[in-house]
């Protein structure tokens, strides 16, 4: 559970903005279990501006900031505390001082500018072109090329990156351009060798780090591999405040629900709630386009499916409604303590998910969704779903729900849900 800068600041978050959001996270969200503060992509770019993907122009303009070993470092123009070789350590120390954990986004590979200049890397033991795969490029950002990890210098380069991140105090690394090409229906390239090299580098670096793979969607054909080598992996392209994308996520969550393991989590992506796109990357600056019902549906699906939760909206602009969504401990309890969660029923616009509670086998959870555009009368037969029928509580309101003859009846408005704790 955490906050990521991408949905509200795109590639252009500054140190002051990040610190301000960390302050709110520590005060408002940390008491409810939120813990990771993550800087998203292009932190080595001096002036990315409000654009979706800030490519380098001819002559690698502008140059990304690197150290003498060809490793990207934070741009001091945006992160002043990173000057004089300090990197992200001062900022990580600030986050840790707030009782939180610090994360960064990185792109797969080695900087194109480093490979072009054939810099010494890995402590001046290897030249960049000895390990660079110049043909292995990202389709949506031209900063990096792949690394040939079958060569000793290739693994050594990744080892050197994570030695640096460990020295900064990094707790979470979101590694991009490893799963697919970013399209919703993609079954694009999967960079298994570099994923494994990154995993080995984390093991060697001496500091525990969560390994998150992006952008998605993870090809289903590699499910076994990704479960073995990552802590979390994206199951969709960038997720935004569009009902069609949320509706489509039900199918993805259903397929991936049987692939979870302790510490290995399919990731349905960030929560586009609250204030978005203050500086890009998608649409105008706005409050989330999701309706109130859709926002509850989003968090209900993510928690009963047990996706990692990464808030995307600007925490400095949190309103009371969004805060109430993110701090509902009864809902977050399902994320933390749910078990055996699955899609139990799908008929037309009706979808039902169920889950147990790892702390108490007498407790069950049921989430009932209306995916349609019209109000939907629902009769939930608890016995048919193997659910207890003594008491029912609506997790969002905290109010009791009547059970009659083993049935729960309700009318769900379009795109709305009912989230029940049953015992």
C-alpha positions in Angstrom: 0.0 0.0 0.0 1.5 3.3 -1.0 1.5 6.4 -3.1 3.1 6.9 -6.6 3.8 10.3 -8.2 2.8 9.3 -11.8 -0.9 9.9 -12.0 -0.7 13.4 -10.7 2.8 14.6 -11.8 3.7 12.3 -14.7 7.5 12.4 -15.3 8.0 15.8 -13.7 7.6 15.6 -9.9 9.9 17.8 -8.0 11.5 17.2 -4.6 9.3 19.8 -2.9 6.2 18.2 -4.3 7.3 14.8 -3.3 8.1 15.9 0.2 4.7 17.6 0.6 2.9 14.5 -0.5 5.0 12.4 1.9 4.0 14.7 4.7 0.3 14.1 4.0 0.8 10.4 3.6 2.5 10.2 7.0 -0.2 12.1 8.7 -3.3 10.8 7.1 -2.7 7.4 5.5 0.1 5.8 7.4 -2.1 5.1 10.5 -4.2 3.0 8.1 -1.3 0.9 6.8 -0.1 2.9 3.8 3.7 2.8 3.7 5.5 3.2 0.4 6.2 6.6 -1.2 7.4 6.1 -4.8 8.9 8.5 -7.3 7.9 7.5 -10.8 9.9 7.7 -14.0 12.4 10.1 -15.5 13.9 11.4 -12.3 17.3 11.9 -14.1 15.7 14.2 -16.7 16.4 17.9 -15.8 13.2 19.4 -17.3 10.7 16.8 -18.6 7.7 19.2 -18.6 4.0 18.2 -18.7 4.3 15.6 -21.5 3.4 11.9 -21.5 6.8 10.5 -22.4 9.7 13.0 -22.5 11.9 11.7 -25.3 15.5 12.8 -25.8 16.0 14.8 -29.0 19.0 14.7 -31.4 22.3 14.6 -29.7 20.7 13.1 -26.6 19.2 16.5 -25.7 18.7 17.0 -22.9 21.4 14.8 -21.4 20.2 12.6 -18.5 22.2 12.9 -15.3 24.6 10.0 -14.7 27.5 9.2 -12.4 31.0 8.3 -13.6 29.9 4.6 -13.8 27.1 5.2 -16.3 24.3 4.9 -13.8 21.4 7.4 -13.8 21.2 9.7 -10.8 18.5 12.2 -9.8 18.5 15.6 -11.6 19.6 18.2 -9.1 17.5 20.8 -11.1 14.4 19.0 -9.6 15.9 17.2 -6.6 18.3 19.7 -5.0 19.3 17.4 -2.2 20.7 15.0 -4.7 23.6 17.4 -5.6 27.2 16.6 -5.0 26.7 12.8 -5.5 24.2 12.4 -2.7 21.7 10.8 -4.9 18.3 9.9 -3.4 19.8 9.2 0.1 18.7 12.5 1.6 15.2 12.1 0.3 15.0 8.4 1.4 16.2 9.5 4.8 13.3 12.0 4.9 10.8 9.4 4.0 12.2 6.9 6.6 12.1 9.6 9.2 8.3 9.8 8.6 7.9 6.1 9.3 7.5 5.3 5.6 9.4 3.4 3.0 11.0 4.8 -0.2 10.6 3.6 -3.7 11.8 4.6 -7.2 10.9 3.8 -10.8 13.6 2.6 -13.2 13.6 1.6 -16.9 15.1 -1.7 -18.0 18.6 -1.4 -19.5 21.4 1.0 -19.7 21.1 4.7 -20.9 21.4 5.0 -24.6 23.7 8.0 -24.2 26.0 5.9 -22.1 26.1 3.1 -24.6 26.6 5.6 -27.5 29.6 7.2 -25.7 30.9 3.7 -24.7 31.5 4.9 -21.2 33.3 2.8 -18.6 30.8 1.1 -16.3 30.9 -1.4 -13.4 33.7 0.3 -11.6 35.6 1.0 -14.8 35.9 -2.7 -15.6 33.6 -2.9 -18.6 32.8 -0.7 -21.6 29.1 0.0 -22.1 29.0 -1.3 -25.7 30.3 -4.6 -24.5 27.0 -5.3 -22.7 24.5 -3.0 -24.5 21.9 -4.6 -26.8 21.4 -1.6 -29.1 18.5 -3.2 -30.9 16.5 -3.8 -27.7 14.7 -0.5 -27.2 11.6 0.7 -25.4 8.7 1.4 -27.8 7.5 4.5 -25.9 10.6 6.1 -24.3 13.9 6.4 -26.1 16.2 6.8 -23.1 17.5 3.2 -22.7 18.7 0.1 -24.5 18.8 -3.4 -23.2 21.6 -5.2 -21.4 23.1 -8.5 -22.5 23.0 -10.2 -19.1 24.5 -13.5 -20.4 27.9 -11.6 -20.4 29.6 -11.3 -17.0 29.6 -7.5 -17.4 25.8 -7.5 -18.0 25.0 -8.9 -14.6 27.7 -6.8 -13.0 26.0 -3.7 -14.4 22.7 -4.5 -12.8 24.6 -5.4 -9.6 26.2 -2.0 -9.6 22.8 -0.3 -10.0 21.3 -2.0 -7.0 24.4 -1.5 -4.9 23.8 2.2 -5.6 20.1 2.0 -4.7 20.8 0.1 -1.5 23.3 2.9 -0.5 20.5 5.4 -1.0 18.1 3.4 1.2 15.6 2.3 -1.5 12.9 -0.1 -0.3 10.8 -0.6 -3.5 11.8 -0.6 -7.2 9.3 -0.4 -10.0 11.1 -1.8 -13.1 9.5 -0.7 -16.4 9.6 -1.9 -20.0 10.0 -5.6 -19.0 6.5 -7.1 -19.5 4.9 -6.0 -22.7 4.6 -3.0 -25.0 2.0 -1.1 -23.0 -1.1 -1.9 -25.0 -4.2 -3.3 -23.3 -4.4 -6.4 -25.6 -0.6 -6.8 -26.0 1.2 -10.0 -25.8 4.4 -8.2 -26.5 8.1 -8.9 -25.5 8.8 -10.3 -22.1 12.4 -9.7 -20.9 12.9 -12.8 -18.8 16.7 -12.7 -18.7 16.9 -9.1 -17.5 14.1 -9.7 -14.9 16.2 -12.6 -13.5 19.3 -10.5 -13.5 17.5 -7.7 -11.6 16.3 -10.3 -9.1 19.9 -11.6 -8.6 21.1 -8.0 -8.2 18.6 -7.4 -5.4 19.6 -10.5 -3.6 23.2 -9.4 -3.7 22.8 -5.8 -2.7 22.3 -6.4 1.0 19.0 -4.5 1.3 15.5 -6.0 1.0 13.5 -4.4 -1.9 10.1 -5.0 -3.3 10.4 -5.8 -7.1 7.5 -4.5 -9.0 7.3 -5.1 -12.8 5.6 -2.7 -15.3 3.9 -1.6 -17.5 1.8 -4.6 -18.3 -0.2 -6.4 -19.1 1.9 -9.4 -18.1 1.6 -12.0 -20.9 -0.4 -15.0 -19.5 2.0 -17.4 -21.2 4.7 -16.3 -18.7 2.6 -16.5 -15.5 4.8 -19.2 -13.9 8.0 -17.2 -14.5 6.7 -13.9 -13.3 5.3 -15.4 -10.1 8.7 -16.9 -9.4 10.8 -13.8 -10.1 8.7 -10.7 -8.9 6.9 -9.6 -5.9 4.2 -7.8 -8.0 3.5 -7.4 -11.7 1.1 -5.4 -13.7 -1.9 -7.2 -15.2 -3.0 -4.2 -17.3 -1.6 -1.2 -19.2 -1.7 2.1 -17.4 -5.1 2.2 -15.7 -7.0 5.4 -15.8 -10.4 6.8 -14.6 -12.4 5.3 -17.5 -15.3 2.9 -16.7 -14.4 0.7 -19.8 -11.0 0.0 -18.3 -12.4 -0.8 -14.9 -15.1 -3.1 -16.4 -12.3 -4.9 -18.4 -10.3 -5.4 -15.2 -12.9 -7.9 -13.8 -11.8 -10.4 -16.4 -8.1 -9.9 -15.8 -8.5 -10.2 -12.0 -10.5 -13.4 -12.4 -7.8 -15.0 -14.5 -4.9 -13.9 -12.3 -6.7 -14.7 -9.0 -5.4 -18.3 -9.0 -1.8 -17.2 -9.5 -1.3 -15.4 -6.3 1.2 -16.6 -3.7 2.4 -15.1 -0.4 4.6 -12.2 -1.3 3.7 -12.6 -5.0 0.9 -10.3 -6.1 -0.8 -9.6 -9.5 -1.0 -5.8 -9.7 -4.1 -4.1 -11.1 -2.3 -0.8 -11.2 -2.6 2.5 -9.4 -5.8 4.1 -8.0 -6.7 7.1 -10.2 -8.6 8.9 -7.4 -8.7 12.4 -6.2 -6.8 15.1 -8.1 -5.1 13.8 -11.2 -2.8 15.1 -14.0 -1.6 18.2 -12.3 1.3 18.0 -14.8 0.2 15.4 -17.2 0.3 12.6 -18.1 -3.3 11.8 -19.2 -5.9 14.4 -20.0 -6.4 17.7 -18.3 -5.9 18.4 -14.6 -9.1 17.2 -12.9 -10.7 15.3 -10.1 -11.2 11.7 -11.0 -13.7 11.0 -13.7 -15.0 8.0 -11.8 -18.4 8.4 -10.2 -18.8 7.9 -6.5 -20.2 4.4 -7.2 -17.4 3.6 -9.5 -14.8 4.6 -7.0 -16.2 2.2 -4.4 -16.4 -0.5 -7.1 -12.7 0.1 -7.9 -11.5 -0.2 -4.3 -13.9 -3.1 -3.6 -12.5 -5.1 -6.6 -8.8 -4.2 -5.8 -9.2 -5.2 -2.1 -11.1 -8.5 -2.5 -8.8 -9.5 -5.4 -5.9 -8.4 -3.1 -4.1 -6.2 -5.6 -1.4 -4.0 -4.2 -2.9 -0.5 -3.6 -0.9 2.5 -5.0 -2.8 5.8 -4.7 -2.3 7.9 -7.8 -4.0 11.2 -7.0 -2.2 14.1 -5.4 -2.3 13.6 -1.6 -1.8 17.4 -1.1 -5.3 17.9 -2.6 -7.0 15.1 -0.7 -10.7 15.8 -0.2 -12.9 14.3 2.5 -14.6 11.8 0.2 -11.3 10.4 -1.2 -9.8 10.3 2.3 -12.8 8.3 3.5 -12.3 5.7 0.7 -8.6 5.3 1.5 -8.9 5.1 5.3 -11.9 2.6 5.6 -10.2 0.1 7.8 -13.0 -2.5 7.4 -12.4 -2.5 3.6 -8.6 -2.5 4.0 -8.9 -5.5 6.4 -10.0 -7.6 3.4 -6.9 -6.7 1.5 -4.7 -7.5 4.5 -6.4 -10.6 5.8 -8.5 -12.0 3.0 -7.8 -15.5 1.6 -9.2 -17.8 -1.1 -10.6 -14.8 -2.9 -12.2 -15.6 -6.3 -14.9 -14.7 -8.7 -17.8 -16.9 -7.6 -20.5 -15.9 -10.1 -20.9 -13.9 -13.3 -24.3 -13.7 -15.0 -24.9 -10.8 -17.4 -24.1 -7.6 -15.6 -23.9 -9.3 -12.2 -20.5 -10.3 -10.8 -20.0 -11.8 -7.3 -16.6 -12.2 -5.7 -16.1 -14.1 -2.4 -13.2 -14.4 0.1 -12.4 -15.9 3.5 -10.6 -14.3 6.4 -7.2 -15.8 7.3 -7.8 -14.9 11.0 -11.3 -16.5 11.4 -12.7 -19.3 9.3 -16.2 -18.3 10.4 -16.0 -15.0 8.5 -16.6 -14.6 4.8 -16.7 -11.7 2.5 -18.9 -11.1 -0.6 -18.6 -8.3 -3.2 -21.6 -7.9 -5.5 -21.1 -5.7 -8.6 -23.4 -4.3 -11.2 -21.4 -3.8 -14.4 -24.4 -2.6 -16.3 -25.7 0.9 -17.2 -29.1 0.4 -15.6 -30.2 -0.3 -12.0 -30.0 -4.1 -11.2 -32.2 -5.9 -8.6 -30.1 -8.5 -6.9 -31.0 -11.6 -4.8 -28.0 -13.2 -3.3 -28.5 -16.8 -2.1 -25.9 -17.2 0.6 -26.1 -21.0 0.9 -25.6 -21.3 -2.9 -22.4 -19.4 -2.6 -21.3 -21.3 0.6 -21.6 -18.2 2.7 -22.7 -17.9 6.3 -26.2 -16.4 6.9 -26.2 -15.2 10.5 -25.2 -11.6 10.2 -24.2 -9.2 7.4 -22.5 -5.8 7.6 -21.9 -3.4 4.7 -18.2 -2.7 4.8 -18.5 0.7 3.2 -21.2 2.1 5.5 -20.7 -0.1 8.5 -24.4 -0.7 8.7 -26.1 -4.1 9.2 -27.8 -5.7 6.1 -31.0 -7.7 6.5 -30.9 -11.4 5.7 -34.2 -13.1 5.0 -34.4 -16.9 4.5 -30.7 -17.0 3.7 -31.1 -14.3 1.0 -29.7 -10.8 0.7 -31.7 -8.5 -1.6 -30.7 -5.1 -2.9 -30.9 -2.9 -6.0 -27.6 -1.8 -7.3 -27.3 1.4 -9.2 -25.2 1.4 -12.5 -21.6 0.5 -11.8 -22.2 0.2 -8.1 -21.5 -2.6 -5.6 -22.4 -4.1 -2.3 -19.5 -5.2 0.0 -20.5 -7.6 2.8 -18.8 -9.1 5.8 -20.7 -12.3 6.7 -20.5 -14.4 9.8 
